[in-house]
Amino acid sequence: MINVIVILEIDPARVDEFLEVSSFNAAESVKEPGCTRFEVNRQFEQPNLFALSEQYVDEAALEAHTKTPHFALWKEKAATGFVIKRWSVKGPVLD
């Protein structure tokens, strides 16, 4: 299994835009055969801070995800600047 954890600080004025595109990306991603989880979480104390939690069966499934139309849309929208800061960890689940 491959996990991807992404922490995103979003421009507070653009949170609704972020949520729209991210919710769509998550809903479409879990339809992919190799994606077992894609969740969007919001921080209680800082409502413009989010975590994306994704899981794929292997690296090939993660690579396939990056070639989907919904991922391309997410990247296109994110490139408009609603992300202020981004941190991520991608890698295998350790036993």
C-alpha positions as CSV (number, residue, x, y, z in Angstrom):
1,M,0.0,0.0,0.0
2,I,1.1,3.6,-0.8
3,N,-0.2,6.4,1.4
4,V,-0.2,10.1,0.4
5,I,-0.8,12.7,3.1
6,V,-1.0,16.3,1.9
7,I,-1.4,19.2,4.3
8,L,-2.7,22.4,2.6
9,E,-3.1,25.9,3.9
10,I,-5.7,27.5,1.7
11,D,-6.3,31.2,1.1
12,P,-9.3,31.9,3.5
13,A,-11.1,33.9,0.8
14,R,-11.0,30.8,-1.5
15,V,-11.9,27.9,0.8
16,D,-15.2,27.3,-0.9
17,E,-13.5,27.0,-4.3
18,F,-10.9,24.6,-2.8
19,L,-13.7,22.5,-1.2
20,E,-15.6,22.3,-4.5
21,V,-12.7,21.0,-6.6
22,S,-11.2,18.8,-3.8
23,S,-14.5,17.1,-3.0
24,F,-15.0,16.4,-6.7
25,N,-11.4,15.0,-7.0
26,A,-11.9,12.8,-3.9
27,A,-15.3,11.4,-5.1
28,E,-13.8,10.6,-8.5
29,S,-10.6,9.2,-7.1
30,V,-12.3,6.5,-5.0
31,K,-13.8,5.2,-8.2
32,E,-10.4,4.4,-9.5
33,P,-9.6,0.6,-9.2
34,G,-6.3,1.2,-7.4
35,C,-7.5,3.9,-5.0
36,T,-8.7,2.5,-1.7
37,R,-9.2,5.8,0.2
38,F,-9.3,9.6,-0.5
39,E,-10.5,11.8,2.3
40,V,-10.5,15.5,2.8
41,N,-10.2,16.6,6.4
42,R,-10.6,20.1,7.9
43,Q,-8.8,21.4,11.0
44,F,-11.2,22.5,13.7
45,E,-9.1,25.5,15.0
46,Q,-7.9,26.7,11.6
47,P,-10.7,26.3,9.1
48,N,-8.5,27.0,6.1
49,L,-6.1,24.1,7.0
50,F,-6.8,20.8,5.3
51,A,-5.4,17.3,5.1
52,L,-5.8,15.0,2.1
53,S,-5.4,11.4,3.0
54,E,-5.1,9.0,0.1
55,Q,-4.2,5.3,-0.2
56,Y,-3.4,3.3,-3.3
57,V,-2.7,-0.4,-3.8
58,D,0.7,0.3,-5.4
59,E,2.9,2.9,-7.1
60,A,1.3,2.1,-10.5
61,A,-2.1,3.0,-9.1
62,L,-0.7,6.3,-7.7
63,E,0.8,7.0,-11.1
64,A,-2.5,6.2,-12.9
65,H,-4.3,8.6,-10.5
66,T,-2.0,11.5,-11.6
67,K,-3.1,10.9,-15.2
68,T,-6.9,11.2,-14.6
69,P,-9.1,14.1,-15.8
70,H,-10.2,14.9,-12.2
71,F,-6.6,15.1,-11.0
72,A,-5.7,17.4,-14.0
73,L,-8.6,19.6,-13.0
74,W,-7.4,19.8,-9.4
75,K,-3.9,20.7,-10.5
76,E,-5.3,23.4,-12.9
77,K,-7.4,25.0,-10.2
78,A,-4.6,24.7,-7.6
79,A,-2.3,26.5,-10.0
80,T,-4.5,29.6,-9.7
81,G,-3.1,30.2,-6.2
82,F,-5.6,29.1,-3.6
83,V,-2.9,27.0,-1.9
84,I,-0.8,29.2,0.4
85,K,1.4,26.4,1.8
86,R,1.7,22.7,1.0
87,W,3.4,19.8,2.8
88,S,3.2,16.1,1.7
89,V,4.5,12.7,2.5
90,K,4.2,9.9,-0.1
91,G,5.4,6.4,0.4
92,P,4.8,2.8,1.4
93,V,2.9,1.9,4.5
94,L,5.5,0.5,6.9
95,D,4.8,-2.7,8.8
